[in-house]
């Protein structure tokens, strides 16, 4: 039985395909990183491999956040999680100060592949660029290496580039958060306008 911790794919009605690019949009502090990490944890629990790229935090900080999420899952489900299996299927690295480029990313993924590491999912957290070409390059890398990709992006920048990003991205989710109510709305996809309620503390799926 699969674990459905984030279950954002429920909004689409199907699992995202390899080579697809998903965008998770929200205001600062809305919980984008939490939702993105939940996507990664869900994939790991279901036996997939994940590459997590952070543009804001060092790898040890990201690893600690995964540990927190695992603790939340065990508390919520009452089930034991095989942490060793998760760690063996997860790779984390950082490009701090927005130093990510398509060339650096492709080189890193290629080096990992040559070392025997391939991934089903790549997560990019903290992207701030307004260079739309970088989004297309990330999607091209996903297609080249057979990965699904999700990345976070700030609401203010998204609104100014909305039409161009809609042309590039396969799925766009907008995260809305208040104290007692957090939810995502599918802004691009097969079921546009569909809404998924999230727990305001863990950001796990509340209603499917």
C-alpha positions in Angstrom: 0.0 0.0 0.0 1.4 3.4 -1.0 2.0 6.2 1.5 0.1 9.3 0.6 1.6 12.0 2.7 1.5 14.9 0.3 -0.7 13.4 -2.4 -0.5 16.5 -4.5 -0.8 14.3 -7.5 -4.4 13.6 -6.5 -5.2 17.0 -7.8 -4.1 15.9 -11.2 -5.9 12.6 -11.1 -2.6 10.8 -12.1 1.0 10.5 -11.1 3.2 13.1 -12.8 5.4 11.7 -15.7 9.1 11.7 -15.9 10.4 14.8 -17.6 7.5 16.8 -16.2 8.0 20.1 -14.4 5.8 21.1 -11.5 5.8 24.5 -9.9 4.8 25.1 -6.3 3.9 28.8 -5.7 3.3 30.7 -2.5 3.9 33.7 -0.4 7.0 33.9 1.8 6.4 31.8 4.9 3.4 30.0 3.4 5.0 26.6 3.7 6.4 25.9 0.3 9.5 24.2 1.6 7.4 22.0 3.9 5.1 20.9 1.0 8.1 20.3 -1.2 9.8 18.1 1.4 6.5 16.2 1.9 6.6 15.4 -1.8 10.1 14.1 -1.4 9.3 12.0 1.7 6.2 10.5 0.0 8.3 9.4 -2.9 11.0 8.0 -0.7 8.5 6.0 1.4 7.2 4.5 -1.8 10.6 3.3 -2.8 11.7 6.0 -5.2 15.0 7.9 -5.3 15.1 11.7 -4.7 17.6 14.4 -5.4 16.9 17.5 -3.3 18.6 20.7 -4.3 18.4 23.7 -2.0 19.2 27.3 -2.9 18.8 28.5 0.7 20.0 25.9 3.2 23.0 23.7 3.7 22.6 19.9 3.2 22.7 19.2 6.9 19.8 21.6 7.5 17.7 19.9 4.8 18.6 16.5 6.2 17.4 17.7 9.6 14.1 18.8 8.1 13.6 15.4 6.5 14.2 13.9 10.0 11.5 16.2 11.4 9.1 15.2 8.7 9.8 11.5 9.4 9.0 12.0 13.1 5.8 13.7 12.1 4.8 10.9 9.9 5.4 8.2 12.5 3.4 10.3 15.0 0.5 10.7 12.6 0.4 7.1 11.3 1.7 5.2 14.3 4.0 3.3 11.9 7.7 2.9 11.9 9.7 4.3 9.1 12.9 2.7 7.7 15.2 5.7 8.0 18.1 3.8 6.5 16.2 3.1 3.3 15.2 6.7 3.0 18.7 8.0 3.5 20.1 5.6 0.9 17.6 6.7 -1.7 18.1 10.5 -1.1 20.8 12.9 -2.1 21.0 16.5 -1.0 23.2 19.3 -2.2 23.1 23.1 -2.2 23.7 26.1 -4.4 23.6 29.0 -2.0 23.1 32.6 -2.9 21.2 31.8 -6.0 24.2 30.4 -7.8 22.4 27.7 -9.7 22.8 27.6 -13.4 21.7 25.0 -16.0 25.3 24.1 -16.7 26.0 23.5 -13.0 22.9 21.5 -12.5 23.4 19.3 -15.5 27.1 18.7 -14.5 26.1 17.7 -11.0 23.4 15.3 -12.2 25.8 13.8 -14.8 28.5 13.3 -12.2 26.0 11.6 -9.9 24.9 9.3 -12.7 28.5 8.4 -13.5 28.9 7.4 -9.8 25.9 5.2 -10.0 23.2 7.5 -8.7 20.0 8.0 -10.7 16.8 9.7 -9.5 13.1 9.5 -10.1 12.4 12.9 -8.6 14.4 16.1 -8.3 13.3 18.9 -6.0 14.6 22.5 -6.2 13.8 24.7 -3.2 14.2 28.4 -3.1 14.5 29.4 -6.8 14.2 33.2 -7.2 15.3 33.8 -10.8 13.3 35.7 -13.3 15.2 34.0 -16.1 12.5 32.0 -17.8 15.1 30.2 -19.9 16.4 28.5 -16.7 13.0 26.9 -16.1 13.0 25.5 -19.7 16.6 24.2 -19.1 15.6 22.5 -15.9 12.7 20.8 -17.7 15.1 19.7 -20.4 17.5 18.2 -17.8 14.5 16.4 -16.3 13.6 14.9 -19.7 17.3 14.0 -20.4 17.7 12.2 -17.1 14.3 10.7 -16.8 13.2 12.6 -13.7 10.1 14.3 -12.5 10.8 17.8 -11.1 9.1 20.0 -8.6 10.4 23.5 -7.6 9.2 26.3 -5.3 8.8 29.8 -6.5 7.6 33.1 -4.8 4.2 34.4 -5.5 5.3 37.9 -6.5 7.7 36.7 -9.2 5.2 34.1 -10.4 2.5 36.8 -11.0 4.8 38.8 -13.2 5.8 35.8 -15.3 2.6 33.8 -15.1 1.9 33.4 -18.8 5.4 32.4 -19.7 5.6 29.9 -16.8 2.3 28.4 -17.7 3.7 27.6 -21.2 6.7 25.8 -19.7 5.4 24.0 -16.6 3.2 20.9 -16.8 1.6 21.5 -13.4 1.3 24.6 -11.2 0.1 24.5 -7.6 -0.6 27.7 -5.6 -0.3 27.4 -1.8 -2.5 29.5 0.4 -2.1 29.7 4.1 -3.7 31.1 7.1 -3.5 30.2 10.8 -6.2 27.5 10.7 -6.6 26.9 7.0 -3.9 25.8 4.5 -4.7 24.5 1.0 -3.3 24.2 -2.5 -5.1 24.9 -5.7 -4.2 23.4 -9.0 -3.7 26.4 -11.4 -2.5 24.3 -14.3 -3.2 20.7 -14.9 -6.0 18.4 -16.0 -8.3 19.3 -13.1 -7.6 23.1 -12.9 -9.3 24.7 -9.9 -9.3 21.6 -7.8 -8.4 22.2 -4.2 -6.6 20.1 -1.6 -6.8 20.8 2.1 -3.5 20.5 4.1 -2.9 20.2 7.8 -1.7 23.7 9.0 1.1 22.2 11.2 2.5 19.3 9.1 1.2 20.3 5.7 0.2 16.7 5.1 -2.8 16.1 3.0 -6.0 16.5 5.1 -8.7 15.6 2.6 -8.3 13.6 -0.6 
